[in-house]
Every structure is written in structure tokens, then in C-alpha cells.
Amino acid sequence: MELERRIVLSQYLLAIQSAGKVPPQETGLTCNSWYGKFHLEMYLWHEAYLPLWNHTELLERSLVWYQEHLPQARLNAARNGYKGARWPKMVAEDALDSPSPIAVLLVWQQPHIIYMLEMAYGSGEETAFLEKYYELVEETAEFMADFAAYNEERKVYELLGPLIPAQECHDPMVTRNPSFEVEYWSLTLKIAAEWAKRLGRKVPEKWLHVAENMAPMAVGEGKYLAHEQCPDTYTAFAE
């Protein structure tokens, strides 16, 4: 009974604080942190549970924000010299990057929309859902595939600096192929390809080529490292 009480209470608190028409701010409504902005890298943590608990309709409230601001995401990618749509990190409802030394170099928020849409699709499996959100998947995947840099010598695609990985404690100029991000890139580009197949559309070859040839996660002494240039992941960065 206590476990059930906590589950119900947790879902209630998340629903009233994080399931509105825009992505939730980093700490919901209880605390007003980070200037009240919402952080797209935290969108997954706030709302990915919704499809798993049969509440996709609550997730869709904020998916509208992604659709409405796709043009700004396209401009963001183009401004950086890339194809597709690049999602910002810390924004207000206008989808414009807030001043930050971290925001513009963070990338792990990019695959979230593809991953969460896949979970939502799995709860319904209707073609109408695929059609409704395919443009978000397509444009996000286009950016991700273009952002990855091909290394001719290693025959792999890499995520290179300046780049700040999810931990936000590594030198962006030194970071190379952060483990979480390279694996997430591969996974979600494969998901994007599946969406195209389900709709009977031609799968862009670049998506699959990048997905199947991403740099492997860096390993040191049998453990995954934060990134390739961080052999001291479990000493200098252990706290």
C-alpha cells in the first residue's frame, strides 16, 4: 500500500508540475531554479514516464511546442552550418537560447524527442501518430547525422569538441566522443530510420550509415569512460 501511495503521489506531482503546454522548467514548479527557464535536456526525465503509464495525451501537450518551434530549430542548425533542426538547451517559450557558456555546447538533448516519440508510438501504434510527428523525427535526425563527423582513418563517425557532455564537468575543447552521447546517437538514428520504414518512405542512407558506424564507447580498465580523452573518469571526476 505504501508503494502504491508513493507511485500515485509521484505521478500526481509530475502531472501538475511537468505536463503542461511547454516543456517543464528544470525543477518543475516547486522551486524556481535557473531563472524559470525550461531545459530541453531534462525533458526526458520529467515526461518520459507518461507513455509508460498510458498517459501519452499528457505528453502530447508539450509536443506541440516542438512542432511550433521547429522553424527556430532549423534556423539554429543552419546558423551553425548544419542541416535539419538543432534543439536548444535553456530557453523560454520563445525557443531562443538563453545566455550560457554551457547551453550552446550541449547536445544530449537532441535525441530526446525521437526517443520519447518512439515510446509514445509504442503505446498506440497508429499510422496517424507517425504522420503527425514524423517531421520532428526527420528534421532532428537530419541534424544529428550531419553533426557527426566522419573519421576516415578510424572509419567511424565522431562527436567532437567544442562539446559539453551530459555531466557538464568536462572541458569542451578536450571532449571527444562522450560515451552516453555516441550510443544515444546510434540508437535514435536507428529509431528514426524505423519511422521512415513504417510510413513507407525512403530511409536516408546517411542516417543508417552514421547509426551503424558511430565511434564505440570509450573503455578503460573494463569500465566505460566519460569520453575518449578522460582516462581519469573514476578518479578526477568521481565526485
Buried (B, 14 or more C-beta within 10 A) or exposed (E): EEEEEEEEEEBEEBBEBBBBEBBBBBBBEEEEEBEEBBBBBBBBBBBBBBBEEEBBEBBBBBBEBBEEBBEBBBEBBBEEEBBBBBBBBBBEEEBEBBEBEEBBBBBBBBBBBBBBBBBBBEBEEEEEBBEBBBEBBBBBBBBBBBBBEEBEEEEBBBBEBEBBBBBEEBEBEEBBBBBBBBBBBBBBBBBBBBBBEBEEEEBBEBBBBBBEBBBEBBEBEEEBBBBBBBEEBBEEEEE
